[in-house]
Amino acid sequence: MFDELKKIYQGKRVFLTGHTGFKGSWLLKILTMLGAEVKGYSLAPENDFDLYHILNGDAICESVIADLRDRNRLIEAVESFQPDFVFHLAAQPLVRLSYDIPSETFEVNAIGTANLLDAVRFVKRVCQIVLITTDKVYHNNEWIFPYRENDRLGGYDPYSASKACAELVIDSYRNSFFNHAKYETHQKAIAVGRAGNVIGGGDWAKDRLIPDIVRAISKNETVIIRNPNAVRPWQHVMEPVFGYLLLGSRLVTDPLKFSTAYNFGPQLTDALPVKQMVELSIAAWGYGEFEVVTTDNQPHEAGLLKLDITKATTELKWNSRFNAETAIQKTINWYKAYLNDPKGIVSYTENQILEFTGI
């Protein structure tokens, strides 16, 4: 996989939004390992220990610290770079936070996406665009059936709804400005990646399961969980990130066929309840305990969500490589390695990447 992707991305100019975030930092690192020239556009990392700083992000890319809502700044950043690829990961990504800042969540996730696609109109070369939304874009009936790419979009909470809005924005721009019938004129191909719940080393976000577990266990505190029976499609961060890269490469070979949406998630057997994830994480760490704490006024979060990944496996030849237990073990190993030797975590991360790709 690594060598195949290196042929596509080596020497190419890649514009990456959200490069200072969790998934964005992993993608940044992999792109530089593939030999790409990366220009990032994102808000500043919140903490000195964020993954972007751990991986020496400023040294491996041109970094623009700015807001997606600053349309003129974003257009200038894209137009001056004239990228071969655009990967859009920047977002307000937290469900619970979206209840506190709903308007800002819609602005960043929907209008921010529109601003980026406006900027792409100023790229005067062939360009492949991969826009990342979420598995939560689907109108969730909380049934046992996994959602397919042509199922109805929706969203109960502001985060989910804002991402569904972003997909409507994407579809409108694809039809209005980057229509397949006029591809030879605009030469822009636009695809969407929808990923399930992502875990992996370097995620320190508040109100995310694995970071909460790591913070608690590393301090010898009890892990507190809110929704023990909520089922999610858990997957290691490298699964969707390499899926995005593979999707971008397919746009090169056939820009019209692959200019659509794809689910990236685990096998259905790896859609596990929160309680089981906590138990597996504690087992991987070697010690720890948890407690279920519920309140009557906590915001709504979906209880069941599964993804159908048939389209990605058949059309892209993409497959998830880690089952849930392996993904948890790899994730916990990263945090333990970091806490034991922060200076050695860059090479540890590179080795995890190469091991994942089979090198």
C-alpha positions, 0 to 999 in steps of 0.5 A: 500500500505504501509504495502504491501511494508513494507513486501518487503523492511523491512530489505533489502539492497537498493542501490539508485543512485541519492539519493541527488536529488529531486525524489531520496530524496523522495524515500530515505525517503520512503525507510527508513520509510519502514525499508530498509537499504539504501546506496546512490550514487550521486553528492553532493546537490547543496544547503543547502536548498535542500530536501536531507538536509531538510530530514537529508539525511546523518543521514538516509543512507550511502551516497557516494558522487561520479560521475556515470562516475567514473566506478571503484568507482561505482563498489566498492560501489555496490560490497561492499554493495551487495544489494537486490535492486537497484534503479537508479535515478541519471542523468543529468535531465534538458532539457534546461541544456542539450543544454549547456552541451550535451556531459556531458549529454550523458556521465552521462545518457547513459554511467553512466547507463552502469557503473551501470549495469557493477557494478550489474554484481558483485552482487553475490545474487538475486537482483532486479533492477529498472532503471528510465528514462523518458517519453521523451524517445519516438520519439515525433510526438507531436500527440494527442495519448498517447505513449505506452511502445512499441512505437519508442524511440528517442529524439530531445534534448540531454537530451531526446536522452541521455535517449533513449540511456540509454534504448538501453544500458539497453536492451543490458545488459539485453540481453547480461548479464542478459538474461531471459533464464539464470536467474537461473544463474545470478538472476538479474531482470531489469525493467524500469520506465518512468515517466511524469513531476513530481511535489512536495515539495522540488524541487528547480531546475532551469528552472522547472515550480513549483520551478520557480513559488515558487521562484517568488511568495515567493519574490512577483515577477511576474512568467515568463513562456516560453511555455504557451501552452506546454502540459505535463503529470503532476503528484505528485512525490509520484505517480511514486516513489511508482510506482517504489517501486511497480515495484521492489516488483513485480520483487520479485514475478515474475522476468521474467514477470515484467522485462520490461518497464512501464509508470507512469503518470496521467490520460489523463485528467491531461495532462495540458498546462503550462498556466493552471498549473500556474493559478492553482498554483497561485490559490493554493497559494492565490495570484500571477501573471504571464507573458508570455515571449518568445524569438526567439532563445530559445531551442526547447522543445516539445509542446505535450506529453502524456503517456498511463499508461494502462500497469502499471494499468493492470499488476502492479495494480498501479493507480495515486491517485491525479488529477492535481489540487490535486497534485498542491495543495499538492505541494504548501502546502508543500512549504508554510509549509516549508517557514512557519516552516522549522524545522517542514517540516520532520514530514509534509513530513512524514504525506504527505507520510502516507496520500498518502498511506492511513494510 
